[in-house]
Structures are given as C-alpha cells and as structure tokens.
Amino acid sequence: MDLQLTGKRALVTGSSSGLGEAIAKALATEGAQVVVHGRDRARTEAVADAIGAAGGSAVVSLGDLTTDDDADAVAETALAGGPIDILVNNVGAAPHRDWETATATDWSQIYELNVISGIRMIRRVVPRMHERGWGRVIQIGGGLGLQPTADLPHYNATLAARHNYTVSLARRLKGSGITSNAVAPGAILTGNARQYITDLAPDRGWGETWEEIERNAIEELVPNDVGRLGRAEEIAAAVLYLSGPLAAYVTGTTLRVDGGTIRGIH
C-alpha cells in the first residue's frame, strides 16, 4: 500500500534513539524527508547518516526543547529546508520516581520536557501548516496516561496531558485540513528494557531463553493479550498511518498499540 508520504517533510523530536529513531527511519523509508532531532550531535547525525545510507533523505536539527531559544533554533533549522507537513512530538523521559521520592522539582522538570516541549514545537510549526491547509500533528503518549499505576506518578500525569491537549488541538484545528492524534504505546522492547528484564530473570524464575523470559516477565509485570513486549517498528507503523492522506478522517483520536494492555473502551 502506498501511504502517499513521498515528498512530505517530517520533524520527529527525540529521534536520535529509541522510538523516535524507529519512527524517523520508517517515515524516510516511505519517502518522506525527515528532520532528525536530538541533543547529542554524534547520535543524531548517526541516525541521519543511516537514513541516507538506506536511500532516504534526512537532515539534523539539534537543541534542548525545554528552552525557548533552543526550540527556536530547532524550528528554524527544520523549516529552512521547506515547510513541515508532519510533526511527531516524541521527545520525553521517564525517570524512575514514586510518590515518596518524586519531588515538586521532579514533577516540574518532567512536565517541561514531556509536555511543554511539544507545545513549543506546535506553536512554531503548525502556523505554517495553516498556510497550506494541510498537516499532521502526532503526540507519542502512552497507556499509563489512561490507566496510571501507583509508580511513576509524575510521568503518568505527563502522558495524560499529552492525550488531553491532543484532543484540544484537534478541536482548535477544525476544518483546517490539519489533524491532531496520539499514539499510545504499551511496554516496548528497548535495549534498556531487555537488560532490565534479563537481570531480574534469575531471581524471578522467568526461564533461560529470551522467549521464556519475555513471556513470563510480561505476565508478571505488565500483562497483555499478546504475551510479549511491543517493538518500536510497530509504533512507527501506527505513526505512518496517521501521517498520511489516508488518515484524513482521523483526528482527536488515541491509537493504542499496546497488545491489549489497557482494558476497557478508550
């Protein structure tokens, strides 16, 4: 299926590693020119170089989106090559804190990174979408914003904020040709996640092979109906759909890609 992304320009924040990297590479594979964003020059350029080596088109934009000055610089670099058609607000972090250890400063800092960074980019990129009457804004949220756990309360709250402003923005963009949606991943297999689970496996009796360990770890830690962790490429596939003309009738929506982790109707 042709997703009709050839010639589109996409800015993916936090795309120097992890989910953002997978999303950037997937968009490039579908023919979009991608602005790869990060704070670390070497890692960000490595992703852009990999896209180029695979036959795609990518440029680099560096900056810390928790500051207005750097957000200005990121937007200026991104827009220098032409208007941005697709904005994917992916940048974020999930520092391990609980109700006892998360200070007010922790709450403020993660909100600045996980929520305000996206607002900064929306304010800088979406007005240019209005000029052309077409655009896609996609937030990477998460199931913990819909059904939070007792742990990571500050992180859970930022996901809820992302989902909330996704809908508010969709309402504001009514009739503009620009859509606003969120993708909500479940637990995703990253290098850090695999190492964490593997380290726990001997004490928890999860098995010896990775297949056994993954299945048993998921059942104990974050049960879902598929019985495994998600893959970054599966999140990227959801973003690809929402990024193109085929999703023109989809806005204000949260697309869950979580193996059925979240129960109920959302």
N, C-alpha and C positions, 0 to 999 in steps of 0.2 A: 504494500500500500504506500502510495506517495503521500506523505504528510504535508506537502506543499510548504516546506520550510526553506527551500533553496532561495538564496538571496536575502533572507531575513537576517537582521543583526540582533544578537542576544548578549545581554550582560548578566553574568552569573556571579553573584557576590560569594566570597568564600569558596572559590573554585580551584584553589591550589592543592586541595587534597580531598579525600573522603567523598561524600555525596555530591558536593559541588563539582569536583573533578569529573565524576561519572556523568553528571548532567551536562557539563560543558562538552565533553567528548561525544556524547550522544547527539547533542544539537549539531555539532560540527559534522558528524557522520551523515546527518540528514540534509546537509548543505547550507546550514546557517553559518554566518561569520560570527565567531564568539569572542567576546571580551572576557578574558580570564582575569579574575580579580583575586588579590591576596595581599598580605602584608610582607611576606618573605619573598624577596626578589628571586632567589635561586629556585625555590619550589614552584613559584608562579610561572616563571619562564620555562621550567621543565615541562609543565603541563601544556603550555602553548607550543613548545617545540614538538612534543609528542603528537599533538593535533596536526601540526604542519607535516610531520613525517608520515602521517597516515593519509595525507592528501587533503586535509581540511584547512580552514582559514581561521587564524586566531591572532589576537593582539593582547598585550598585557596592560593592566591598569593596577597600580599599587597604591595602597592607602589604608588607614585605620578609620573605619566608618563610625567610630564613636566620637569623632570630632568633625565639626562643620568644615574646617579648612581642608581636611583630607577628603571628605565627601565631595567637596567642590572639585578637588583635583581628580578624583576617580571619575566623576561625571564628565569633566572636561576632556579627559583622555578618551573615555568611552565614546563620547559624541563627536570627537574630532574626525572619526572615520565615516560619519554619517549618523542618521537618527537610529535610536534603539527601538526595535519593534517588540522585543521580548525582554522583560525584566524579571529575573528569578532572584528573589530575596532569600538566600540560603545561609548567609554568614551567621554564626552563632556558636555558643558554647554551652556545656552542661557541667559546670564544676560540681563536684560531689560535696554537698552540704545537706544537713537535715534541719528540722525545726530548732534543735538545740544549738547547732553550730553556724547556721546562716545568719550573719549579722545584717543590720539595716544597710550597711555599706555593700554587702554582697548582693542584696536584693536590688539596690540602685544600680550597681555596676552591670549586673546581668540584664537588667531591663534596658539599659543604654545600648548594650551590644545586640541583644536578641530582638528588640522591638524598635527602638528609636533609629537604629541603623537603617532598617527597612523604610521607615518614614522619610528619612533623609533622601534616600535614593528615589522614592516615589515622587517627592517634591521636585527633584531635579530632572527626572526622566519623563514622567507622564505628561507634563505640559507639551512636550514635543510630539508625543503620540496624538494629542488632541489636534495638532496642526494637520495631521494626515488622516485623522478619523479612523485609526486602526492601532491596536496594541494589545499586548498580553502582559498582565502582572500576576506573578505566581509566588506565593509565600510557601516556604517549606515549614510546616507546622509539626504536629505530632499527636498521637493518641493520648498522651499524658495531659494535653490541654483539654481533652474531652472527659477523660476519666482519670484524674490525678491519683497518684499514690501518696502515702504518708511521707516518703522520702523526696528529696529534690523539690521542695515546695516552691522555691524561687524560680526554678527552671520551668516547672509545670505552669506557673502563672504567666510566664512569657509566651508559652505556646498558646495558651488561651487568648492572650492579647492578639497574637498573630491571626488566629482564626476570627476573632471579633472584628478587627479592622479590615480583614479581607472582605467581609460582607458589607461593612460600612462603605468601603471604597467602591464596591460593585454598585451600590445604590447611587453613589455620587456620580458614577460613570454612565448612568442610564442613558441609552440612546446615542452614546458617543462612538460606538464601534470598538471600544476598549473593554476587555473583560478582566475581572479580578477573581482569582481562585486560589485555593490552598491544596497542597498535597500533604497528607498526614502519614508519615512512615510509622511502622512499628519498630521493633528491635531489629537493627540492621547489622549484618556481619561486616565489621571493620577489623583492621589489624589489631587494634586495642581490645575490641570485644572478644576476638578469638583468643588472645593471650590471657585475658581476664578469666574466661571460662575454662581454658585449658589448665590454668594454675589452680582453680578451685576443684577440678575434676577428681583428683586422687582422694581428697578428704570427703567429697560428697558421694563417691562411688558411682560416678556417671559413666564409667566404661573406659575402654582403652583406645578405640578408634575415634577419629573425629566425628564420624556419623553417629556413633553411640553417644558421645559426649554432647554433641549439639542437641540431639533429640531429648536426652534426659535433662539437660540444662534448661531448655526452653520449657519443658513440662513443669519444672520446679520454680523457675524464676518468672517467666512471662508466657504463660500458656496461650497457645493459639490453635486454630483448627488445621493448620498446615503441618505443624510439628517441626519447624525449623526457623532459623533467622532469615530475614529478608536479605536480598542482595541489592547493592547500590544501583545496579543496572535496572532493577525492577522499579525503583523510584524514578530513575531517569526516564523510563518508558512512559510513566504517568505524566511527567512534565512535558514530554514530547507531544502527547495528545493535546494537552491543554494549551500548548504554544501555537498551534496552527489554526488555519481556517476551518478545519473540520470540527473544532470545538466552539464555533461562534455562538451556539445556543446554550453554552455552559458558562454561568457567571454566578458569583456569590456562593460557590459550592466548595465543600471539602471532600476531596477524593482520598479515601482511606486505602492505604496499601500496607496492610498490617497482618495478613494471614488470618484475619478474623479475631484479632486480639480484643478489640473493642466490641463489647456486646451491646445490643440494642439498636435503636433507629437514630442515625445521625446524618 
